[in-house]
């Protein structure tokens, strides 16, 4: 099977590869979003703690 046929997926390549790309983007967002939120919350808590101890 030539590589072009593999990428074409029998005429459904656009839909298949778009689905894979979208799934990959969702996985990356599901990985990065909680990390960013955690950093934000830690900064917020440390600011509150500094204000409370002053």
Order of alpha helices (4+ residues) and beta strands (2+ residues): alpha-alpha
